[in-house]
Structures are given as structure tokens and as C-alpha cells.
Amino acid sequence: MAVTYEPIATYTVPSAQASYTFTSISQAYTDLVLVVSGSNSSGDSQISIQVGNGSVNTGTVYSTTFMYGNGTSAASSRDSTQSWAHVARLDTTLGNSIIQFMNYSNTTTYKTILGRGNDATLTMATVSLVRDTVATNTIKLQANDAGSINFTTGTTFTLYGIKAA
């Protein structure tokens, strides 16, 4: 079965801002892929995401397992019962992250989010679980979960739908 990526929405940060929210995401796809290309205003941080239906779930329903390395050493860690999924990595240098939302419109299972990204010092892969069964039609990205760091001007977020052909 062939799979195709279909662009749904693109947003380019016009001036420094801490967050951006995609709303009214179509339920016509199997999965979603979000590509982030840019940087932040203040060094190393994890891109934080909340998802929901109509509004984001701000409860402690997010857990993330991290695998990361710097070319010399590797490590892993885990966050559980958080109010954000930590899905990728950015710093003050240009970097790219790819975030996948599996079965985002399914209403009978928890949601899985896979992330991978890099910055000047670290490469990171994550798997997050959202303990919620609502169909996702809203995704909020934040440069860090505290809201104290901004995405820089020119950072782009491109959301793709994946349709089984």
C-alpha cells in the first residue's frame, strides 16, 4: 500500500514567539507529520507539545522516553505524568525536527508521538504517550514547557497528513 504526504498547513514565525497552535486539523488522514525548521532564542530546549480536540489537554497525561547523544556518549531518560510531551530539540543554531502523530484521529486508543531532532550539541529521539483517546484536531507547540523561550523569526512549522493510498 503506497503512502502519500499531503501538506495541510505551514506557519512561519513572523517575530519571536513562545508558541503556536494548529487548530481544526482534518480527520481525513491516518497519521500526521510535523516538520520544524528553525531555532530558539535562548539555547538548549526541548520542543513541548500538547494535543487535544477543540482545545489542548493540559492535564498530566503525557509521558516521554528520551534517547540522546552528542557524538561521544549516549544516554536515555524518562518523564512521566507531565503536562507536556517533550518531542524534539532546538537551540540558537538552525536545526530540524520531525514529529509523527500516530493514529491521531482514532478514538479508542491512547496517542503515540515519535520525535527526532538535533541542534548544535545533541541529537535526540523521543517516544511520547498521551493518555487520552479523543481524536486530535489541535496541536500546540512551545519552545519550552515554561514558555520562557521563543521560537525565532523565520522558524517554520509544516504539518502533513499521511493518507493510505
C-alpha positions in Angstrom: 0.0 0.0 0.0 1.5 3.3 -1.0 1.5 6.2 1.5 1.4 9.9 0.5 2.2 13.0 2.4 -0.2 15.9 1.8 0.6 19.4 3.1 -2.1 20.6 5.5 -0.7 23.8 6.9 2.5 25.8 7.1 3.3 28.6 9.6 6.4 30.8 9.6 7.1 32.7 12.8 6.9 36.4 11.9 8.7 37.6 15.1 9.9 35.8 18.2 7.1 33.9 19.9 6.9 31.2 22.6 4.2 29.0 21.0 2.0 28.3 18.0 -1.2 26.2 17.8 -2.6 24.3 14.8 -6.4 24.2 15.0 -9.2 22.5 13.1 -6.9 19.7 11.8 -8.7 17.5 9.3 -9.5 13.9 10.5 -9.1 12.6 6.9 -5.7 11.1 7.4 -4.1 8.1 9.0 -1.2 9.9 10.7 0.3 13.4 10.9 3.9 14.5 10.4 5.1 17.9 11.7 8.4 19.3 10.4 10.0 22.1 12.4 12.9 24.0 10.9 14.4 26.8 12.9 15.9 27.9 16.2 15.1 29.4 19.6 16.1 32.5 21.4 18.0 31.0 24.4 20.0 27.8 23.9 19.2 24.2 24.5 15.5 23.3 24.9 13.0 20.6 24.2 10.1 21.4 21.9 7.0 20.8 24.0 3.6 19.7 22.6 0.1 19.5 23.9 -2.7 17.9 21.9 -6.5 17.8 22.1 -9.8 18.2 20.5 -11.0 21.8 20.3 -8.5 22.7 23.0 -5.4 21.1 24.2 -5.2 18.7 27.1 -3.3 20.5 29.9 -3.6 17.6 32.4 -0.7 15.3 33.4 -1.4 12.8 30.7 1.9 13.0 28.8 4.9 10.7 29.2 8.2 10.8 27.2 11.2 8.5 26.9 14.3 10.2 25.5 17.3 8.7 23.7 20.1 11.2 23.0 23.8 11.6 22.2 26.5 14.1 21.4 28.8 12.0 19.2 30.9 11.0 22.1 28.4 9.5 24.5 24.7 8.4 24.6 22.1 8.3 27.3 18.4 8.0 27.9 15.8 9.3 30.4 12.1 9.3 31.0 9.5 11.9 32.1 6.1 10.6 33.2 2.9 12.3 34.4 3.7 15.6 32.7 1.5 18.4 31.3 3.5 18.5 28.0 5.1 15.9 25.7 8.8 16.8 25.1 9.3 15.7 21.5 12.3 17.3 19.9 15.3 19.6 20.3 16.2 23.2 19.3 18.9 25.7 20.3 20.1 29.0 18.9 21.5 27.5 15.7 19.4 26.3 12.8 18.0 22.8 13.4 15.4 20.4 12.1 12.9 18.2 13.9 10.4 15.7 12.6 7.4 14.8 14.8 5.0 12.0 13.9 1.5 11.7 15.4 0.3 8.1 15.1 -3.4 7.3 14.7 -4.2 10.8 15.7 -7.9 10.6 14.8 -8.6 7.2 16.5 -11.0 7.5 19.4 -10.3 4.1 21.0 -6.6 4.2 21.8 -4.1 6.5 23.5 -1.9 8.6 21.2 1.7 7.9 20.4 4.1 10.8 19.3 7.5 10.0 17.8 10.1 12.8 17.6 13.6 13.2 16.4 15.7 16.3 16.1 19.1 17.9 16.5 20.8 21.1 17.4 24.5 22.1 17.5 25.2 19.9 20.6 22.8 17.0 20.7 20.8 14.5 18.6 17.6 13.3 20.2 14.9 10.7 19.6 11.7 10.5 21.7 8.6 8.5 22.0 5.7 10.1 23.9 2.4 8.6 25.1 -0.7 10.8 25.5 -3.1 9.0 27.8 -6.2 10.4 26.1 -8.5 8.8 23.5 -10.0 11.9 21.9 -9.4 12.5 18.2 -6.6 15.1 17.9 -7.6 18.2 15.9 -5.5 20.8 17.9 -1.7 20.7 18.4 0.2 23.4 20.4 3.9 23.7 20.1 6.0 25.6 22.6 9.8 26.3 22.5 9.9 25.0 26.1 7.2 24.0 28.5 7.7 27.0 30.8 7.0 29.4 27.9 10.2 31.3 28.8 12.0 30.7 25.4 10.8 31.9 22.0 10.9 30.4 18.6 13.0 32.8 16.4 11.8 34.8 13.4 11.7 32.6 10.3 11.2 29.3 12.2 8.7 27.2 10.1 6.2 24.5 11.2 4.8 22.4 8.3 2.1 19.9 9.1 1.5 17.0 6.7 -1.3 14.4 6.6 -0.4 10.8 5.7 -3.1 9.1 3.7 -3.1 5.4 2.8 -3.3 5.2 -1.0 
